[in-house]
Amino acid sequence: MKKNIILLCVAALLIVAPFIINTNGEYEGADAQAEVIINEINSEYEPWANSLWEPPSGEVESFIFAAQAALGAGFIGYFIGNKRNDKRNKSVQQ
Protein backbone atom coordinates (compact mmCIF):
# COMPACT_ATOMS: atom_id res chain seq x y z
CA MET A 1 0.00 0.00 0.00
CA LYS A 2 2.80 2.40 0.91
CA LYS A 3 4.54 1.65 -2.40
CA ASN A 4 1.40 2.61 -4.34
CA ILE A 5 1.10 5.93 -2.50
CA ILE A 6 4.74 6.73 -3.27
CA LEU A 7 4.24 5.90 -6.95
CA LEU A 8 1.10 8.09 -7.10
CA CYS A 9 3.01 10.98 -5.52
CA VAL A 10 5.85 10.60 -8.03
CA ALA A 11 3.34 10.50 -10.92
CA ALA A 12 1.60 13.64 -9.63
CA LEU A 13 4.96 15.39 -9.29
CA LEU A 14 5.87 14.48 -12.87
CA ILE A 15 2.57 15.90 -14.10
CA VAL A 16 2.79 19.16 -12.15
CA ALA A 17 6.56 19.85 -12.42
CA PRO A 18 6.57 21.14 -16.04
CA PHE A 19 3.95 23.75 -15.18
CA ILE A 20 5.99 24.95 -12.21
CA ILE A 21 9.32 24.98 -14.05
CA ASN A 22 8.07 26.76 -17.19
CA THR A 23 5.20 29.06 -16.23
CA ASN A 24 5.37 31.37 -19.28
CA GLY A 25 6.19 28.79 -21.93
CA GLU A 26 4.08 27.65 -24.81
CA TYR A 27 3.46 23.95 -24.99
CA GLU A 28 3.72 22.92 -28.60
CA GLY A 29 4.86 19.78 -30.33
CA ALA A 30 8.44 18.96 -31.22
CA ASP A 31 7.58 19.15 -34.93
CA ALA A 32 6.61 22.82 -34.68
CA GLN A 33 9.73 23.65 -32.65
CA ALA A 34 11.97 21.82 -35.13
CA GLU A 35 10.36 23.66 -38.05
CA VAL A 36 11.13 27.03 -36.45
CA ILE A 37 14.77 26.12 -35.84
CA ILE A 38 15.21 24.71 -39.37
CA ASN A 39 13.79 27.91 -40.87
CA GLU A 40 16.18 29.98 -38.74
CA ILE A 41 19.17 27.95 -39.95
CA ASN A 42 18.15 27.71 -43.62
CA SER A 43 15.15 29.73 -44.77
CA GLU A 44 15.22 28.09 -48.23
CA TYR A 45 14.82 24.55 -46.89
CA GLU A 46 12.13 22.49 -48.62
CA PRO A 47 10.81 19.34 -46.89
CA TRP A 48 11.56 16.21 -48.91
CA ALA A 49 8.47 14.33 -47.72
CA ASN A 50 4.84 15.32 -47.21
CA SER A 51 2.09 13.83 -45.06
CA LEU A 52 -0.14 11.30 -46.79
CA TRP A 53 -3.19 12.80 -45.08
CA GLU A 54 -3.63 16.08 -43.25
CA PRO A 55 -6.28 16.06 -40.49
CA PRO A 56 -9.04 18.63 -41.06
CA SER A 57 -8.42 20.36 -37.72
CA GLY A 58 -6.20 20.42 -34.66
CA GLU A 59 -8.92 18.76 -32.60
CA VAL A 60 -9.04 15.77 -34.95
CA GLU A 61 -5.26 15.52 -34.87
CA SER A 62 -5.30 15.62 -31.05
CA PHE A 63 -8.02 12.97 -30.93
CA ILE A 64 -6.07 10.64 -33.22
CA PHE A 65 -2.93 11.13 -31.14
CA ALA A 66 -4.83 10.44 -27.90
CA ALA A 67 -6.52 7.37 -29.39
CA GLN A 68 -3.16 6.04 -30.54
CA ALA A 69 -1.70 6.56 -27.06
CA ALA A 70 -4.71 4.87 -25.42
CA LEU A 71 -4.54 1.87 -27.74
CA GLY A 72 -0.81 1.52 -27.12
CA ALA A 73 -1.25 1.76 -23.35
CA GLY A 74 -4.11 -0.74 -23.49
CA PHE A 75 -2.02 -3.19 -25.49
CA ILE A 76 0.95 -2.86 -23.15
CA GLY A 77 -1.29 -3.24 -20.08
CA TYR A 78 -2.98 -6.31 -21.55
CA PHE A 79 0.36 -7.88 -22.47
CA ILE A 80 1.90 -7.26 -19.02
CA GLY A 81 -1.26 -8.47 -17.24
CA ASN A 82 -1.42 -11.58 -19.41
CA LYS A 83 2.22 -12.45 -18.72
CA ARG A 84 1.74 -11.85 -14.99
CA ASN A 85 -1.34 -14.06 -14.98
CA ASP A 86 0.58 -16.81 -16.83
CA LYS A 87 3.27 -16.74 -14.13
CA ARG A 88 0.62 -16.99 -11.40
CA ASN A 89 -1.09 -19.91 -13.10
CA LYS A 90 2.21 -21.77 -13.47
CA SER A 91 3.05 -21.30 -9.79
CA VAL A 92 -0.42 -22.54 -8.73
CA GLN A 93 -0.22 -25.63 -10.95
CA GLN A 94 3.12 -26.75 -9.49
MMTF fields as JSON, N, C-alpha, C and O atoms, coordinates in Angstrom:
{
  "mmtfVersion": "1.0.0",
  "mmtfProducer": "UNKNOWN",
  "numBonds": 375,
  "numAtoms": 376,
  "numGroups": 94,
  "numChains": 1,
  "numModels": 1,
  "chainsPerModel": [1],
  "groupsPerChain": [94],
  "chainIdList": ["A"],
  "bondAtomList": [4, 2, 8, 6, 12, 10, 16, 14, 20, 18, 24, 22, 28, 26, 32, 30, 36, 34, 40, 38, 44, 42, 48, 46, 52, 50, 56, 54, 60, 58, 64, 62, 68, 66, 72, 70, 76, 74, 80, 78, 84, 82, 88, 86, 92, 90, 96, 94, 100, 98, 104, 102, 108, 106, 112, 110, 116, 114, 120, 118, 124, 122, 128, 126, 132, 130, 136, 134, 140, 138, 144, 142, 148, 146, 152, 150, 156, 154, 160, 158, 164, 162, 168, 166, 172, 170, 176, 174, 180, 178, 184, 182, 188, 186, 192, 190, 196, 194, 200, 198, 204, 202, 208, 206, 212, 210, 216, 214, 220, 218, 224, 222, 228, 226, 232, 230, 236, 234, 240, 238, 244, 242, 248, 246, 252, 250, 256, 254, 260, 258, 264, 262, 268, 266, 272, 270, 276, 274, 280, 278, 284, 282, 288, 286, 292, 290, 296, 294, 300, 298, 304, 302, 308, 306, 312, 310, 316, 314, 320, 318, 324, 322, 328, 326, 332, 330, 336, 334, 340, 338, 344, 342, 348, 346, 352, 350, 356, 354, 360, 358, 364, 362, 368, 366, 372, 370],
  "bondOrderList": [1, 1, 1, 1, 1, 1, 1, 1, 1, 1, 1, 1, 1, 1, 1, 1, 1, 1, 1, 1, 1, 1, 1, 1, 1, 1, 1, 1, 1, 1, 1, 1, 1, 1, 1, 1, 1, 1, 1, 1, 1, 1, 1, 1, 1, 1, 1, 1, 1, 1, 1, 1, 1, 1, 1, 1, 1, 1, 1, 1, 1, 1, 1, 1, 1, 1, 1, 1, 1, 1, 1, 1, 1, 1, 1, 1, 1, 1, 1, 1, 1, 1, 1, 1, 1, 1, 1, 1, 1, 1, 1, 1, 1],
  "groupList": [{"groupName": "MET", "atomNameList": ["N", "CA", "C", "O"], "elementList": ["N", "C", "C", "O"], "formalChargeList": [0, 0, 0, 0], "bondAtomList": [1, 0, 2, 1, 3, 2], "bondOrderList": [1, 1, 2], "singleLetterCode": "M", "chemCompType": "L-PEPTIDE LINKING"}, {"groupName": "LYS", "atomNameList": ["N", "CA", "C", "O"], "elementList": ["N", "C", "C", "O"], "formalChargeList": [0, 0, 0, 0], "bondAtomList": [1, 0, 2, 1, 3, 2], "bondOrderList": [1, 1, 2], "singleLetterCode": "K", "chemCompType": "L-PEPTIDE LINKING"}, {"groupName": "ASN", "atomNameList": ["N", "CA", "C", "O"], "elementList": ["N", "C", "C", "O"], "formalChargeList": [0, 0, 0, 0], "bondAtomList": [1, 0, 2, 1, 3, 2], "bondOrderList": [1, 1, 2], "singleLetterCode": "N", "chemCompType": "L-PEPTIDE LINKING"}, {"groupName": "ILE", "atomNameList": ["N", "CA", "C", "O"], "elementList": ["N", "C", "C", "O"], "formalChargeList": [0, 0, 0, 0], "bondAtomList": [1, 0, 2, 1, 3, 2], "bondOrderList": [1, 1, 2], "singleLetterCode": "I", "chemCompType": "L-PEPTIDE LINKING"}, {"groupName": "LEU", "atomNameList": ["N", "CA", "C", "O"], "elementList": ["N", "C", "C", "O"], "formalChargeList": [0, 0, 0, 0], "bondAtomList": [1, 0, 2, 1, 3, 2], "bondOrderList": [1, 1, 2], "singleLetterCode": "L", "chemCompType": "L-PEPTIDE LINKING"}, {"groupName": "CYS", "atomNameList": ["N", "CA", "C", "O"], "elementList": ["N", "C", "C", "O"], "formalChargeList": [0, 0, 0, 0], "bondAtomList": [1, 0, 2, 1, 3, 2], "bondOrderList": [1, 1, 2], "singleLetterCode": "C", "chemCompType": "L-PEPTIDE LINKING"}, {"groupName": "VAL", "atomNameList": ["N", "CA", "C", "O"], "elementList": ["N", "C", "C", "O"], "formalChargeList": [0, 0, 0, 0], "bondAtomList": [1, 0, 2, 1, 3, 2], "bondOrderList": [1, 1, 2], "singleLetterCode": "V", "chemCompType": "L-PEPTIDE LINKING"}, {"groupName": "ALA", "atomNameList": ["N", "CA", "C", "O"], "elementList": ["N", "C", "C", "O"], "formalChargeList": [0, 0, 0, 0], "bondAtomList": [1, 0, 2, 1, 3, 2], "bondOrderList": [1, 1, 2], "singleLetterCode": "A", "chemCompType": "L-PEPTIDE LINKING"}, {"groupName": "PRO", "atomNameList": ["N", "CA", "C", "O"], "elementList": ["N", "C", "C", "O"], "formalChargeList": [0, 0, 0, 0], "bondAtomList": [1, 0, 2, 1, 3, 2], "bondOrderList": [1, 1, 2], "singleLetterCode": "P", "chemCompType": "L-PEPTIDE LINKING"}, {"groupName": "PHE", "atomNameList": ["N", "CA", "C", "O"], "elementList": ["N", "C", "C", "O"], "formalChargeList": [0, 0, 0, 0], "bondAtomList": [1, 0, 2, 1, 3, 2], "bondOrderList": [1, 1, 2], "singleLetterCode": "F", "chemCompType": "L-PEPTIDE LINKING"}, {"groupName": "THR", "atomNameList": ["N", "CA", "C", "O"], "elementList": ["N", "C", "C", "O"], "formalChargeList": [0, 0, 0, 0], "bondAtomList": [1, 0, 2, 1, 3, 2], "bondOrderList": [1, 1, 2], "singleLetterCode": "T", "chemCompType": "L-PEPTIDE LINKING"}, {"groupName": "GLY", "atomNameList": ["N", "CA", "C", "O"], "elementList": ["N", "C", "C", "O"], "formalChargeList": [0, 0, 0, 0], "bondAtomList": [1, 0, 2, 1, 3, 2], "bondOrderList": [1, 1, 2], "singleLetterCode": "G", "chemCompType": "PEPTIDE LINKING"}, {"groupName": "GLU", "atomNameList": ["N", "CA", "C", "O"], "elementList": ["N", "C", "C", "O"], "formalChargeList": [0, 0, 0, 0], "bondAtomList": [1, 0, 2, 1, 3, 2], "bondOrderList": [1, 1, 2], "singleLetterCode": "E", "chemCompType": "L-PEPTIDE LINKING"}, {"groupName": "TYR", "atomNameList": ["N", "CA", "C", "O"], "elementList": ["N", "C", "C", "O"], "formalChargeList": [0, 0, 0, 0], "bondAtomList": [1, 0, 2, 1, 3, 2], "bondOrderList": [1, 1, 2], "singleLetterCode": "Y", "chemCompType": "L-PEPTIDE LINKING"}, {"groupName": "ASP", "atomNameList": ["N", "CA", "C", "O"], "elementList": ["N", "C", "C", "O"], "formalChargeList": [0, 0, 0, 0], "bondAtomList": [1, 0, 2, 1, 3, 2], "bondOrderList": [1, 1, 2], "singleLetterCode": "D", "chemCompType": "L-PEPTIDE LINKING"}, {"groupName": "GLN", "atomNameList": ["N", "CA", "C", "O"], "elementList": ["N", "C", "C", "O"], "formalChargeList": [0, 0, 0, 0], "bondAtomList": [1, 0, 2, 1, 3, 2], "bondOrderList": [1, 1, 2], "singleLetterCode": "Q", "chemCompType": "L-PEPTIDE LINKING"}, {"groupName": "SER", "atomNameList": ["N", "CA", "C", "O"], "elementList": ["N", "C", "C", "O"], "formalChargeList": [0, 0, 0, 0], "bondAtomList": [1, 0, 2, 1, 3, 2], "bondOrderList": [1, 1, 2], "singleLetterCode": "S", "chemCompType": "L-PEPTIDE LINKING"}, {"groupName": "TRP", "atomNameList": ["N", "CA", "C", "O"], "elementList": ["N", "C", "C", "O"], "formalChargeList": [0, 0, 0, 0], "bondAtomList": [1, 0, 2, 1, 3, 2], "bondOrderList": [1, 1, 2], "singleLetterCode": "W", "chemCompType": "L-PEPTIDE LINKING"}, {"groupName": "ARG", "atomNameList": ["N", "CA", "C", "O"], "elementList": ["N", "C", "C", "O"], "formalChargeList": [0, 0, 0, 0], "bondAtomList": [1, 0, 2, 1, 3, 2], "bondOrderList": [1, 1, 2], "singleLetterCode": "R", "chemCompType": "L-PEPTIDE LINKING"}],
  "groupTypeList": [0, 1, 1, 2, 3, 3, 4, 4, 5, 6, 7, 7, 4, 4, 3, 6, 7, 8, 9, 3, 3, 2, 10, 2, 11, 12, 13, 12, 11, 7, 14, 7, 15, 7, 12, 6, 3, 3, 2, 12, 3, 2, 16, 12, 13, 12, 8, 17, 7, 2, 16, 4, 17, 12, 8, 8, 16, 11, 12, 6, 12, 16, 9, 3, 9, 7, 7, 15, 7, 7, 4, 11, 7, 11, 9, 3, 11, 13, 9, 3, 11, 2, 1, 18, 2, 14, 1, 18, 2, 1, 16, 6, 15, 15],
  "groupIdList": [1, 2, 3, 4, 5, 6, 7, 8, 9, 10, 11, 12, 13, 14, 15, 16, 17, 18, 19, 20, 21, 22, 23, 24, 25, 26, 27, 28, 29, 30, 31, 32, 33, 34, 35, 36, 37, 38, 39, 40, 41, 42, 43, 44, 45, 46, 47, 48, 49, 50, 51, 52, 53, 54, 55, 56, 57, 58, 59, 60, 61, 62, 63, 64, 65, 66, 67, 68, 69, 70, 71, 72, 73, 74, 75, 76, 77, 78, 79, 80, 81, 82, 83, 84, 85, 86, 87, 88, 89, 90, 91, 92, 93, 94],
  "secStructList": [7, 2, 2, 2, 2, 2, 2, 2, 2, 2, 2, 2, 2, 2, 2, 2, 2, 2, 2, 2, 2, 7, 1, 1, 7, 7, 7, 7, 7, 2, 2, 2, 2, 2, 2, 2, 2, 2, 2, 2, 2, 7, 6, 6, 7, 7, 7, 1, 7, 7, 7, 1, 7, 7, 7, 1, 1, 2, 2, 2, 2, 2, 2, 2, 2, 2, 2, 2, 2, 2, 2, 2, 2, 2, 2, 2, 2, 2, 2, 2, 2, 2, 2, 2, 2, 2, 2, 2, 2, 2, 2, 2, 2, 7],
  "xCoordList": [0.826, 0.0, 0.864, 0.587, 1.925, 2.802, 3.522, 3.761, 3.861, 4.544, 3.635, 4.102, 2.345, 1.396, 1.254, 1.174, 1.224, 1.103, 2.337, 2.225, 3.512, 4.744, 4.726, 5.096, 4.298, 4.235, 3.227, 3.485, 2.09, 1.105, 1.657, 1.41, 2.4, 3.011, 4.052, 4.122, 4.845, 5.848, 5.157, 5.588, 4.09, 3.345, 2.746, 2.812, 2.169, 1.603, 2.687, 2.468, 3.845, 4.962, 5.413, 5.703, 5.476, 5.872, 4.856, 5.222, 3.605, 2.57, 2.628, 2.476, 2.845, 2.794, 4.115, 4.102, 5.239, 6.557, 6.751, 7.277, 6.36, 6.572, 5.853, 6.347, 4.692, 3.948, 4.604, 4.486, 5.285, 5.992, 7.301, 7.656, 8.014, 9.316, 9.182, 9.963, 8.209, 8.069, 6.684, 5.776, 6.523, 5.198, 4.779, 3.581, 5.723, 5.369, 5.559, 5.399, 5.888, 6.19, 4.951, 3.876, 5.135, 4.081, 4.352, 5.49, 3.311, 3.463, 3.031, 1.84, 4.012, 3.725, 4.546, 5.476, 4.195, 4.863, 6.288, 6.684, 7.045, 8.439, 8.535, 9.505, 7.547, 7.578, 7.56, 8.315, 6.706, 6.614, 7.9, 8.363, 8.476, 9.726, 10.86, 11.678, 10.92, 11.967, 11.823, 12.82, 10.593, 10.358, 10.866, 11.455, 10.649, 11.125, 12.657, 13.229, 13.3, 14.772, 15.341, 16.32, 14.736, 15.212, 15.079, 15.983, 13.967, 13.789, 14.772, 15.166, 15.176, 16.185, 17.547, 18.285, 17.879, 19.171, 19.217, 20.185, 18.178, 18.155, 16.741, 15.878, 16.499, 15.148, 14.689, 13.497, 15.587, 15.223, 14.978, 14.782, 14.988, 14.82, 13.438, 12.438, 13.384, 12.128, 12.031, 12.963, 10.955, 10.813, 10.832, 10.274, 11.462, 11.562, 10.444, 10.338, 9.608, 8.467, 7.255, 7.388, 6.094, 4.841, 3.957, 4.115, 3.036, 2.087, 1.174, 0.818, 0.799, -0.14, -1.543, -2.306, -1.875, -3.193, -3.048, -2.374, -3.663, -3.626, -4.973, -6.002, -4.992, -6.279, -6.974, -6.311, -8.31, -9.035, -8.903, -9.102, -8.571, -8.422, -7.477, -7.129, -7.072, -6.197, -6.871, -6.214, -8.189, -8.917, -8.9, -8.738, -9.068, -9.042, -7.649, -7.501, -6.642, -5.262, -4.987, -4.353, -5.462, -5.296, -6.041, -5.532, -7.246, -8.02, -7.299, -7.223, -6.772, -6.072, -4.834, -4.54, -4.111, -2.925, -3.307, -2.642, -4.386, -4.83, -5.332, -5.072, -6.04, -6.525, -5.358, -5.381, -4.347, -3.158, -2.461, -2.044, -2.336, -1.702, -2.531, -1.971, -3.849, -4.714, -4.641, -4.575, -4.651, -4.543, -3.194, -3.125, -2.138, -0.813, -0.73, -0.197, -1.252, -1.247, -2.11, -1.746, -3.244, -4.107, -3.419, -3.513, -2.736, -2.018, -0.912, -0.763, -0.137, 0.952, 0.389, 0.924, -0.674, -1.292, -1.833, -1.68, -2.465, -2.976, -1.835, -1.916, -0.778, 0.364, 1.024, 1.309, 1.267, 1.895, 0.97, 1.434, -0.317, -1.264, -1.366, -1.464, -1.343, -1.424, -0.189, -0.308, 0.984, 2.218, 2.239, 2.666, 1.781, 1.74, 0.778, 1.063, -0.358, -1.345, -0.796, -1.054, -0.04, 0.576, 1.539, 1.564, 2.334, 3.271, 2.521, 2.932, 1.421, 0.621, 0.041, 0.071, -0.485, -1.091, -0.053, -0.358, 1.161, 2.211, 2.613, 2.858, 2.677, 3.05, 1.95, 2.257, 0.705, -0.418, -0.46, -0.765, -0.157, -0.219, 0.878, 0.691, 1.992, 3.124, 2.88, 3.718],
  "yCoordList": [-1.2, 0.0, 1.256, 2.212, 1.244, 2.4, 2.636, 3.778, 1.544, 1.648, 2.326, 3.135, 2.0, 2.608, 4.105, 4.887, 4.5, 5.927, 6.688, 7.797, 6.09, 6.731, 6.88, 7.93, 5.834, 5.904, 6.951, 7.652, 7.066, 8.087, 9.492, 10.394, 9.675, 10.98, 11.328, 12.473, 10.367, 10.598, 10.941, 11.855, 10.221, 10.5, 11.906, 12.628, 12.294, 13.638, 14.705, 15.745, 14.447, 15.391, 15.532, 16.64, 14.431, 14.484, 15.232, 15.854, 15.176, 15.898, 17.396, 18.21, 17.762, 19.164, 19.898, 21.104, 19.209, 19.85, 20.713, 21.818, 20.277, 21.136, 22.477, 23.478, 22.504, 23.751, 24.69, 25.909, 24.136, 24.951, 25.466, 26.628, 24.613, 24.984, 26.032, 26.983, 25.877, 26.759, 27.403, 26.94, 28.46, 29.061, 29.908, 30.05, 30.478, 31.368, 30.714, 31.375, 29.457, 28.785, 28.355, 28.169, 28.204, 27.654, 26.17, 25.754, 25.388, 23.949, 23.563, 23.476, 23.336, 22.919, 21.675, 21.329, 21.026, 19.783, 19.991, 21.095, 18.915, 18.961, 19.281, 19.901, 18.867, 19.154, 20.654, 21.15, 21.373, 22.818, 23.512, 24.446, 23.059, 23.646, 23.375, 24.259, 22.164, 21.817, 22.647, 23.084, 22.865, 23.658, 25.087, 25.649, 25.673, 27.032, 27.087, 27.988, 26.131, 26.117, 25.883, 26.523, 24.97, 24.712, 25.963, 26.278, 26.68, 27.914, 29.002, 29.827, 29.012, 29.978, 29.651, 30.555, 28.372, 27.954, 28.123, 28.663, 27.664, 27.714, 28.046, 27.169, 29.29, 29.732, 29.173, 29.235, 28.636, 28.088, 26.579, 25.953, 26.003, 24.553, 24.131, 24.753, 23.073, 22.485, 21.067, 20.284, 20.714, 19.344, 18.346, 18.617, 17.217, 16.212, 15.187, 14.342, 15.245, 14.329, 15.107, 16.056, 14.692, 15.317, 14.275, 13.076, 14.735, 13.831, 13.208, 13.846, 11.953, 11.298, 11.87, 11.971, 12.249, 12.798, 13.863, 13.649, 14.987, 16.083, 16.134, 16.293, 16.001, 16.063, 17.402, 18.426, 17.395, 18.626, 19.718, 20.895, 19.344, 20.363, 19.859, 18.679, 20.765, 20.416, 19.479, 18.645, 19.621, 18.755, 17.312, 16.39, 17.118, 15.768, 15.176, 14.004, 15.983, 15.52, 15.129, 14.106, 15.939, 15.622, 14.345, 13.527, 14.174, 12.967, 11.729, 10.722, 11.796, 10.641, 10.314, 9.145, 11.347, 11.131, 10.493, 9.564, 10.993, 10.44, 9.007, 8.158, 8.734, 7.375, 6.417, 5.288, 6.862, 6.044, 5.749, 4.617, 6.753, 6.561, 5.607, 4.751, 5.747, 4.875, 3.431, 2.508, 3.232, 1.874, 1.252, 0.078, 2.03, 1.524, 1.168, 0.117, 2.031, 1.755, 0.543, -0.275, 0.424, -0.736, -2.031, -3.037, -2.009, -3.194, -3.58, -4.75, -2.59, -2.864, -3.386, -4.344, -2.775, -3.24, -4.651, -5.458, -4.955, -6.308, -7.315, -8.382, -6.977, -7.879, -8.143, -9.293, -7.093, -7.261, -8.057, -8.956, -7.742, -8.471, -9.93, -10.801, -10.205, -11.576, -12.368, -13.512, -11.774, -12.454, -12.69, -13.747, -11.711, -11.85, -12.963, -13.74, -13.03, -14.063, -15.443, -16.414, -15.542, -16.814, -17.29, -18.476, -16.37, -16.744, -17.242, -18.216, -16.57, -16.992, -18.373, -19.212, -18.613, -19.908, -21.026, -22.127, -20.765, -21.766, -22.095, -23.253, -21.055, -21.3, -22.034, -22.786, -21.851, -22.536, -23.996, -24.873, -24.265, -25.627, -26.506, -27.719, -25.951, -26.746, -27.163, -27.839],
  "zCoordList": [0.0, 0.0, 0.0, -0.724, 0.828, 0.91, -0.423, -0.816, -1.107, -2.398, -3.428, -4.23, -3.407, -4.339, -4.09, -5.037, -2.841, -2.504, -2.981, -3.504, -2.8, -3.265, -4.779, -5.305, -5.484, -6.947, -7.423, -8.402, -6.747, -7.098, -6.875, -7.675, -5.795, -5.525, -6.584, -7.032, -6.98, -8.034, -9.346, -10.049, -9.688, -10.915, -10.885, -11.879, -9.759, -9.627, -9.759, -10.38, -9.177, -9.286, -10.732, -11.182, -11.464, -12.874, -13.729, -14.726, -13.351, -14.099, -13.805, -14.716, -12.553, -12.145, -12.394, -12.643, -12.332, -12.421, -13.668, -13.537, -14.874, -16.042, -15.956, -16.475, -15.306, -15.182, -14.175, -14.295, -13.195, -12.208, -12.787, -12.587, -13.498, -14.05, -15.144, -15.183, -16.032, -17.185, -17.172, -17.862, -16.395, -16.233, -17.424, -17.671, -18.175, -19.28, -20.642, -21.667, -20.671, -21.929, -22.684, -22.115, -23.974, -24.807, -24.963, -25.178, -24.855, -24.99, -26.394, -26.693, -27.242, -28.599, -28.912, -28.184, -29.98, -30.329, -30.805, -31.177, -30.785, -31.223, -32.714, -33.15, -33.493, -34.928, -35.189, -36.025, -34.481, -34.677, -34.23, -34.886, -33.118, -32.645, -33.623, -33.88, -34.172, -35.134, -36.404, -36.979, -36.841, -38.049, -37.874, -38.798, -36.716, -36.45, -36.507, -37.12, -35.872, -35.844, -37.24, -37.623, -38.006, -39.367, -40.222, -40.996, -40.098, -40.874, -40.46, -41.285, -39.175, -38.738, -39.346, -39.737, -39.427, -39.955, -41.47, -42.005, -42.162, -43.62, -44.068, -44.099, -44.412, -44.77, -46.116, -46.42, -46.921, -48.234, -48.195, -49.237, -47.01, -46.887, -47.356, -46.998, -48.156, -48.616, -48.051, -48.234, -47.381, -46.885, -48.045, -49.109, -47.844, -48.908, -48.851, -49.74, -47.822, -47.722, -47.208, -46.435, -47.647, -47.208, -46.536, -46.763, -45.715, -45.065, -46.112, -47.103, -45.879, -46.793, -46.627, -47.588, -45.373, -45.078, -44.013, -43.005, -44.223, -43.254, -42.541, -43.197, -41.204, -40.488, -40.735, -40.903, -40.755, -41.063, -40.001, -40.301, -38.763, -37.722, -36.639, -36.599, -35.772, -34.663, -33.672, -33.049, -33.528, -32.604, -33.08, -32.281, -34.383, -34.946, -34.782, -34.435, -35.03, -34.866, -33.41, -33.151, -32.469, -31.048, -30.672, -29.905, -31.212, -30.93, -31.437, -30.733, -32.65, -33.221, -32.393, -32.144, -31.968, -31.14, -29.806, -29.346, -29.181, -27.898, -28.065, -27.212, -29.145, -29.393, -29.603, -29.112, -30.327, -30.545, -29.214, -28.97, -28.365, -27.057, -26.191, -25.506, -26.217, -25.418, -25.9, -25.089, -27.207, -27.739, -27.383, -27.022, -27.485, -27.124, -25.65, -25.292, -24.796, -23.352, -23.033, -22.187, -23.701, -23.49, -23.903, -23.201, -25.029, -25.491, -24.519, -24.165, -24.09, -23.149, -21.828, -21.268, -21.327, -20.082, -20.206, -19.289, -21.33, -21.551, -21.6, -20.99, -22.322, -22.467, -21.113, -20.779, -20.334, -19.02, -18.092, -17.391, -18.077, -17.244, -17.638, -16.774, -18.928, -19.41, -18.991, -18.552, -19.122, -18.717, -17.206, -16.743, -16.453, -14.99, -14.583, -13.672, -15.266, -14.984, -15.349, -14.639, -16.45, -16.825, -15.745, -15.415, -15.192, -14.128, -12.891, -12.26, -12.552, -11.398, -11.614, -10.714, -12.802, -13.1, -13.051, -12.592, -13.516, -13.471, -12.028, -11.688, -11.187, -9.791, -9.035, -8.11, -9.384, -8.729, -9.161, -8.352, -10.422, -10.952, -10.376, -10.281, -9.996, -9.49, -8.104, -7.506]
}
